[in-house]
Amino acid sequence: MDQDIKQRLLLPPRAAANGPYRRGKPAAPGGVGVGIGGGGGGGGGGVAIDVHGLKKRGGGRRSWVRVDAATGASEAVEVAKPALMRRLDLPARDLRLLDPLFVYPSAILGRERAVVCNLERIRCIITADEALVLRDQDAEGPVRMYVDELQRRLVDRADDLPFEFIALEVALEAACSFLDAQAVELEAEAYPLLDELTAKISTLDLERARRLKSKLVALTRRVQKVRDEIEQLMDDDGDMAEMYLTEKKMRMEASLLDEQGLQGIGNNVFGSSFSAQVSLSAPVSPASSPPASRRLEKQFSFARSRHDSFKSSESSQYNIEELEMLLEAYFVVIDYTLNKLTSLKEYIDDTEDFINIQLDNVRNQLIQFELLLTTATFVVAIFGVVSGVFGMNFEQMDVLKLPHAFEWTLIITGVSGAVIFACLLWYFKKRRFFPL
């Protein structure tokens, strides 16, 4: 009975081989087959899907400009993303920050062997030996200016700044200059427009002011992001220490040389100690007396670790202060740009408040005029009542038979209306409905 159940549940071998999940073969005669990579659709209505022609988003080889740290020479290279990841030990998310197909905010990331910079139109990877600047069709001019400025500073180098700091400084200077230029351009367009709005309000100027405010908000966010990145680096000593690529490279080379020297010394000592032990007649227990090479290697490694830790702590403190001063200089620049944008936003807010006050004033004047008109209409209605009463033409009205009755009626009605109007105005003034 168990075998019958298994036979009913399991597919037969032929059905499993010709099932719908087999690639490149039809599921049934006359059915629809799907061929992956153009591998045959089969059947009467077979459909082949060519996935080789589909371009992956953010994949493929990218064009970079490589600037050598030693000579300052630049060359155009094409490197794939996996090759960069293996060469520089960078995760995929760091390289995704530099992809022009994606929109990411500004970022400065310090890694073990590279510094990843995404500062406005400058996207680059800085190492101790080179700088790779991503070439983009929309930012070909800024990339060329960045490379030229970096080469000029490498040729005219007057201080002892390492290469990664020089490349980072040029990137920060380019980003700050670009943002400051946009802020100046926005100010030149905004202040005359706002002054014109305060003098005369028009729908066209209000629409221009709305678009200008949208540009201001977007530019303020970009400037604020660069400022936050610099401030975050300044507040974290560990992130700043990660950006000392040249120093880490020198320490690594020195440690490799030390290890090679210690290995040579250990091999010599081990050979001499082994020959001395062979010449001795009495055996020695290995638990009671360890080999001389092991003890010497431990002593050398302990002394080297103490020396390296002391040297690294001293040099890191000095270098961190140096990098902190570099970042602080550009923090002041970007903070000044942010202050200009903040002042412009406050000026726009003040202009909006002034326009609202003007509109409220006009609205209040209309309300006052409407109130006066309503009061005058009420006084005129009194004349309508009097004229309606005298227009009934009753024969028993003795007033109509008196001489000058019509004149006295007009005079009494007019004086009564004027008194009522004056009383209403006095009431409005007392209640401060409007100044009179």
C-alpha positions as CSV (number, residue, x, y, z in Angstrom):
1,M,0.0,0.0,0.0
2,D,2.9,2.4,0.8
3,Q,4.4,1.7,-2.6
4,D,1.1,2.5,-4.4
5,I,1.0,5.9,-2.5
6,K,4.5,6.7,-3.5
7,Q,3.9,5.9,-7.2
8,R,0.8,8.1,-7.2
9,L,2.7,11.1,-5.6
10,L,5.9,10.9,-7.6
11,L,6.1,12.1,-11.2
12,P,7.1,9.6,-13.9
13,P,10.6,10.0,-15.3
14,R,9.4,11.0,-18.7
15,A,7.0,13.7,-17.4
16,A,9.8,15.1,-15.2
17,A,12.2,15.2,-18.1
18,N,9.7,16.9,-20.4
19,G,8.1,19.1,-17.7
20,P,7.6,22.9,-18.0
21,Y,10.7,23.7,-16.0
22,R,13.1,22.3,-18.6
23,R,15.0,25.1,-20.3
24,G,14.9,25.5,-24.1
25,K,12.2,22.8,-24.7
26,P,8.5,23.1,-25.2
27,A,6.1,21.9,-22.5
28,A,3.8,20.3,-25.0
29,P,3.3,20.1,-28.7
30,G,2.0,23.4,-30.0
31,G,2.6,25.1,-26.6
32,V,4.8,28.1,-25.8
33,G,8.5,27.4,-25.1
34,V,10.9,29.8,-23.4
35,G,14.5,29.8,-24.5
36,I,17.0,31.5,-22.3
37,G,19.8,33.3,-24.1
38,G,18.3,32.4,-27.5
39,G,18.6,28.7,-26.9
40,G,15.6,27.5,-29.0
41,G,11.9,28.1,-28.3
42,G,10.6,24.9,-29.9
43,G,6.9,24.2,-30.6
44,G,4.5,25.9,-32.9
45,G,4.3,29.2,-30.9
46,G,7.8,29.2,-29.3
47,V,9.0,32.5,-27.8
48,A,12.8,33.1,-27.3
49,I,14.0,35.7,-24.8
50,D,17.5,37.0,-25.3
51,V,18.9,38.1,-22.0
52,H,22.4,38.8,-23.3
53,G,21.2,42.0,-24.8
54,L,19.8,43.3,-21.5
55,K,22.1,45.8,-19.8
56,K,22.4,45.6,-16.1
57,R,21.9,48.8,-14.2
58,G,25.2,50.0,-12.9
59,G,27.2,47.1,-14.3
60,G,29.9,46.8,-16.9
61,R,33.2,48.6,-17.3
62,R,33.5,52.3,-16.3
63,S,35.8,54.9,-17.7
64,W,38.2,56.4,-15.1
65,V,40.9,59.0,-15.1
66,R,43.9,57.7,-13.2
67,V,46.3,60.2,-11.6
68,D,49.6,58.8,-10.4
69,A,50.7,60.0,-7.0
70,A,54.5,59.9,-7.7
71,T,54.6,61.6,-11.1
72,G,51.2,63.3,-11.4
73,A,50.7,61.7,-14.8
74,S,47.1,61.1,-15.9
75,E,45.6,58.5,-18.2
76,A,42.2,57.2,-19.1
77,V,41.5,53.6,-18.0
78,E,38.5,51.3,-18.1
79,V,38.0,49.2,-15.0
80,A,35.1,46.9,-14.1
81,K,33.5,47.1,-10.7
82,P,34.5,43.5,-9.6
83,A,38.1,44.3,-10.4
84,L,38.0,47.5,-8.2
85,M,36.4,45.6,-5.4
86,R,39.1,42.9,-5.4
87,R,42.0,45.4,-5.9
88,L,40.9,47.9,-3.2
89,D,38.9,45.7,-0.8
90,L,35.8,47.8,-1.2
91,P,32.3,46.6,-0.7
92,A,29.8,47.0,-3.5
93,R,27.7,49.6,-1.7
94,D,30.7,52.0,-1.7
95,L,31.1,51.7,-5.4
96,R,27.4,52.1,-5.8
97,L,27.8,55.6,-4.3
98,L,29.8,56.6,-7.3
99,D,27.5,55.2,-9.9
100,P,26.1,58.1,-12.1
101,L,22.9,56.1,-12.8
102,F,21.9,56.4,-9.1
103,V,21.3,59.6,-7.2
104,Y,23.1,59.6,-3.9
105,P,24.0,62.5,-1.5
106,S,27.5,63.6,-0.9
107,A,29.6,61.2,1.1
108,I,33.2,60.8,2.3
109,L,34.1,57.2,3.3
110,G,37.5,56.1,4.8
111,R,38.3,52.5,4.2
112,E,41.3,50.3,4.8
113,R,43.1,50.9,1.5
114,A,41.1,53.8,-0.1
115,V,39.0,56.9,0.5
116,V,35.7,57.0,-1.5
117,C,34.5,60.5,-2.3
118,N,31.2,61.6,-3.8
119,L,31.2,65.3,-3.6
120,E,28.8,66.9,-6.0
121,R,30.2,66.3,-9.6
122,I,33.4,64.8,-8.4
123,R,33.3,61.0,-7.8
124,C,36.7,59.5,-7.1
125,I,38.5,56.8,-5.3
126,I,41.8,57.9,-3.6
127,T,44.5,55.5,-2.6
128,A,48.1,56.0,-1.4
129,D,49.5,55.5,-4.9
130,E,46.8,56.9,-7.2
131,A,43.5,58.6,-7.6
132,L,40.7,57.2,-9.8
133,V,38.2,59.9,-11.0
134,L,35.0,58.6,-12.6
135,R,34.3,60.1,-16.0
136,D,30.8,61.3,-16.6
137,Q,29.4,62.9,-19.8
138,D,27.4,65.4,-17.7
139,A,30.5,66.4,-15.6
140,E,33.3,66.2,-18.1
141,G,34.4,69.8,-17.5
142,P,34.6,69.5,-13.7
143,V,36.5,66.2,-13.9
144,R,39.0,67.8,-16.2
145,M,39.4,70.8,-13.9
146,Y,39.9,68.5,-10.9
147,V,42.6,66.5,-12.7
148,D,44.4,69.6,-13.8
149,E,44.3,71.1,-10.3
150,L,45.5,67.9,-8.7
151,Q,48.4,67.6,-11.2
152,R,49.4,71.3,-10.5
153,R,49.5,70.7,-6.8
154,L,51.5,67.6,-7.1
155,V,54.1,69.4,-9.2
156,D,54.2,72.4,-7.0
157,R,54.0,70.5,-3.7
158,A,55.5,72.6,-0.9
159,D,54.3,70.8,2.2
160,D,54.5,67.3,3.5
161,L,50.9,66.5,3.0
162,P,50.4,62.9,1.8
163,F,48.8,62.3,-1.6
164,E,45.4,61.3,-0.3
165,F,45.1,64.5,1.6
166,I,46.0,66.6,-1.4
167,A,43.4,64.7,-3.6
168,L,40.8,65.1,-0.9
169,E,41.5,68.8,-0.5
170,V,41.1,69.4,-4.2
171,A,37.8,67.5,-4.2
172,L,36.6,69.5,-1.2
173,E,37.7,72.8,-2.8
174,A,35.9,71.9,-6.1
175,A,32.7,71.0,-4.2
176,C,32.7,74.0,-2.0
177,S,33.5,76.4,-4.9
178,F,30.7,74.9,-7.0
179,L,28.2,75.2,-4.3
180,D,29.3,78.7,-3.4
181,A,29.0,79.7,-7.1
182,Q,25.5,78.4,-7.2
183,A,24.6,80.2,-4.0
184,V,26.0,83.5,-5.4
185,E,24.0,83.0,-8.6
186,L,20.9,82.3,-6.7
187,E,21.4,85.5,-4.6
188,A,21.9,87.6,-7.7
189,E,18.6,86.4,-9.0
190,A,16.6,86.4,-5.8
191,Y,17.3,89.8,-4.2
192,P,16.1,92.0,-7.1
193,L,13.0,89.8,-7.6
194,L,12.1,90.1,-3.9
195,D,12.6,93.9,-3.9
196,E,10.4,94.1,-6.9
197,L,7.7,92.0,-5.2
198,T,7.7,94.3,-2.2
199,A,7.1,97.3,-4.5
200,K,4.5,95.7,-6.7
201,I,2.8,92.3,-6.4
202,S,2.2,90.4,-9.6
203,T,1.3,86.8,-10.4
204,L,4.4,86.4,-12.7
205,D,6.8,87.5,-9.9
206,L,5.1,85.3,-7.4
207,E,5.6,82.3,-9.7
208,R,9.3,83.2,-10.2
209,A,9.6,83.5,-6.4
210,R,8.1,80.1,-5.9
211,R,10.5,78.4,-8.3
212,L,13.4,80.3,-6.8
213,K,12.4,79.0,-3.3
214,S,12.4,75.5,-4.6
215,K,15.9,75.9,-6.0
216,L,17.0,77.3,-2.6
217,V,15.6,74.4,-0.7
218,A,17.3,71.9,-2.9
219,L,20.7,73.7,-2.8
220,T,20.4,74.1,1.0
221,R,20.0,70.3,1.4
222,R,23.1,69.7,-0.7
223,V,25.2,72.2,1.2
224,Q,23.9,70.9,4.5
225,K,24.8,67.3,3.5
226,V,28.4,68.3,2.6
227,R,28.7,70.2,5.9
228,D,27.4,67.2,7.9
229,E,29.9,64.9,6.2
230,I,32.8,67.1,7.1
231,E,31.5,67.6,10.6
232,Q,31.0,63.9,11.1
233,L,34.6,63.3,10.0
234,M,35.9,65.9,12.4
235,D,33.9,64.5,15.3
236,D,35.2,60.9,14.8
237,D,38.9,60.3,15.3
238,G,38.6,56.7,14.1
239,D,37.3,57.8,10.7
240,M,40.1,60.3,10.3
241,A,42.7,57.7,11.3
242,E,41.3,55.4,8.6
243,M,42.1,58.0,6.0
244,Y,45.9,57.9,6.5
245,L,46.6,55.6,3.6
246,T,50.3,56.5,3.1
247,E,51.1,56.1,6.7
248,K,49.3,52.7,6.9
249,K,51.2,51.6,3.7
250,M,54.6,52.6,5.2
251,R,53.8,50.8,8.5
252,M,52.7,47.7,6.6
253,E,55.9,47.7,4.5
254,A,58.0,48.2,7.7
255,S,56.2,45.4,9.4
256,L,56.8,43.1,6.5
257,L,60.5,43.9,6.5
258,D,60.7,43.4,10.2
259,E,59.0,40.0,9.9
260,Q,61.4,39.0,7.2
261,G,64.4,40.0,9.3
262,L,63.0,38.2,12.4
263,Q,62.4,35.1,10.4
264,G,66.0,35.2,9.1
265,I,67.4,35.7,12.7
266,G,65.1,33.0,14.0
267,N,66.3,30.5,11.4
268,N,70.0,31.2,12.2
269,V,69.4,30.9,16.0
270,F,67.4,27.8,15.5
271,G,70.2,26.2,13.5
272,S,72.9,27.0,16.0
273,S,70.8,25.9,19.0
274,F,69.9,22.7,17.3
275,S,73.6,21.9,16.6
276,A,74.5,22.8,20.2
277,Q,71.7,20.5,21.5
278,V,72.9,17.6,19.3
279,S,76.5,18.0,20.7
280,L,75.3,17.7,24.3
281,S,75.4,14.2,25.8
282,A,72.7,14.6,28.5
283,P,69.1,14.9,27.2
284,V,67.0,17.9,28.2
285,S,63.3,17.9,28.6
286,P,61.5,20.2,26.1
287,A,58.8,21.1,28.7
288,S,61.4,22.5,31.1
289,S,63.5,24.5,28.7
290,P,61.9,25.9,25.4
291,P,64.0,26.3,22.3
292,A,66.1,29.5,22.2
293,S,64.7,30.5,18.8
294,R,61.1,30.6,20.2
295,R,62.1,32.7,23.1
296,L,64.1,35.1,20.9
297,E,61.2,35.4,18.5
298,K,58.8,36.2,21.3
299,Q,61.1,38.9,22.7
300,F,61.5,40.4,19.2
301,S,57.8,40.4,18.5
302,F,57.0,41.9,21.9
303,A,59.6,44.7,21.5
304,R,58.4,45.4,17.9
305,S,54.7,45.6,19.0
306,R,55.5,48.0,21.7
307,H,57.6,50.2,19.4
308,D,54.9,50.2,16.7
309,S,52.1,50.9,19.1
310,F,54.0,53.8,20.6
311,K,55.0,55.2,17.2
312,S,51.5,54.8,15.8
313,S,49.8,56.6,18.7
314,E,52.2,59.5,18.6
315,S,52.1,60.0,14.8
316,S,48.3,59.4,14.7
317,Q,47.7,62.1,17.2
318,Y,49.8,64.6,15.1
319,N,48.3,63.5,11.8
320,I,44.8,63.6,13.1
321,E,45.3,67.2,14.2
322,E,46.7,68.0,10.7
323,L,43.7,66.4,8.9
324,E,41.4,68.0,11.4
325,M,42.8,71.5,10.5
326,L,42.4,70.7,6.8
327,L,38.7,69.7,7.3
328,E,38.1,72.6,9.6
329,A,39.2,75.1,6.9
330,Y,36.7,73.7,4.4
331,F,34.0,73.4,7.1
332,V,34.3,77.1,7.6
333,V,33.9,77.7,3.8
334,I,30.8,75.4,3.5
335,D,29.3,76.8,6.7
336,Y,29.7,80.4,5.2
337,T,27.8,79.2,2.1
338,L,25.1,77.7,4.3
339,N,24.8,80.9,6.2
340,K,24.3,82.8,3.0
341,L,21.6,80.4,2.0
342,T,20.0,80.7,5.4
343,S,20.0,84.5,5.2
344,L,18.4,84.3,1.7
345,K,15.7,82.0,3.1
346,E,15.1,84.4,5.9
347,Y,14.9,87.3,3.5
348,I,12.3,85.3,1.4
349,D,10.3,84.6,4.6
350,D,10.4,88.3,5.5
351,T,9.2,89.2,2.0
352,E,6.4,86.6,2.3
353,D,5.4,88.1,5.6
354,F,5.5,91.6,4.2
355,I,3.4,90.5,1.2
356,N,0.9,88.9,3.5
357,I,0.7,92.0,5.6
358,Q,0.1,94.1,2.5
359,L,-2.6,91.7,1.4
360,D,-4.2,91.8,4.9
361,N,-4.1,95.5,4.8
362,V,-5.9,95.6,1.4
363,R,-8.4,93.1,2.7
364,N,-9.0,95.2,5.8
365,Q,-9.5,98.3,3.6
366,L,-12.1,96.4,1.5
367,I,-13.9,95.3,4.7
368,Q,-13.9,98.9,5.9
369,F,-15.3,100.2,2.6
370,E,-17.9,97.4,2.6
371,L,-18.9,98.5,6.1
372,L,-19.2,102.1,5.1
373,L,-21.2,101.2,2.0
374,T,-23.6,99.1,4.2
375,T,-24.1,102.0,6.6
376,A,-24.8,104.4,3.7
377,T,-27.2,101.9,2.3
378,F,-29.0,101.7,5.6
379,V,-29.4,105.5,5.6
380,V,-30.7,105.6,2.1
381,A,-33.2,102.9,3.1
382,I,-34.7,105.4,5.5
383,F,-35.5,107.7,2.5
384,G,-37.1,104.7,0.9
385,V,-39.4,104.1,3.8
386,V,-40.5,107.7,3.9
387,S,-41.1,107.9,0.2
388,G,-43.1,104.6,0.5
389,V,-45.3,106.1,3.2
390,F,-46.0,109.3,1.3
391,G,-46.5,107.4,-1.9
392,M,-49.7,105.7,-0.8
393,N,-51.8,108.8,-1.7
394,F,-54.3,108.5,1.2
395,E,-57.0,111.2,0.9
396,Q,-57.2,111.6,4.7
397,M,-53.5,112.7,5.0
398,D,-53.7,116.3,6.2
399,V,-49.9,116.6,6.0
400,L,-50.1,116.8,2.2
401,K,-52.4,119.8,2.4
402,L,-50.0,121.9,4.5
403,P,-47.8,124.4,2.6
404,H,-44.2,123.5,2.2
405,A,-44.9,120.0,3.5
406,F,-42.7,118.3,0.9
407,E,-39.7,120.5,1.7
408,W,-40.0,119.9,5.4
409,T,-40.2,116.2,4.9
410,L,-37.0,116.2,2.9
411,I,-35.2,118.3,5.4
412,I,-36.3,116.2,8.4
413,T,-35.5,112.9,6.6
414,G,-32.0,114.1,5.5
415,V,-31.1,115.4,9.0
416,S,-32.3,112.2,10.6
417,G,-30.3,110.1,8.1
418,A,-27.1,112.2,8.7
419,V,-27.5,111.9,12.5
420,I,-28.0,108.2,12.3
421,F,-24.9,107.9,9.9
422,A,-22.8,109.9,12.3
423,C,-23.9,107.8,15.3
424,L,-22.9,104.6,13.5
425,L,-19.5,106.0,12.6
426,W,-18.9,107.0,16.2
427,Y,-19.9,103.5,17.3
428,F,-17.5,101.9,14.8
429,K,-14.7,104.2,15.9
430,K,-15.4,103.4,19.5
431,R,-15.3,99.6,18.8
432,R,-12.1,100.1,16.7
433,F,-13.5,98.4,13.6
434,F,-11.4,100.8,11.5
435,P,-9.5,104.0,12.2
436,L,-11.3,107.1,11.0
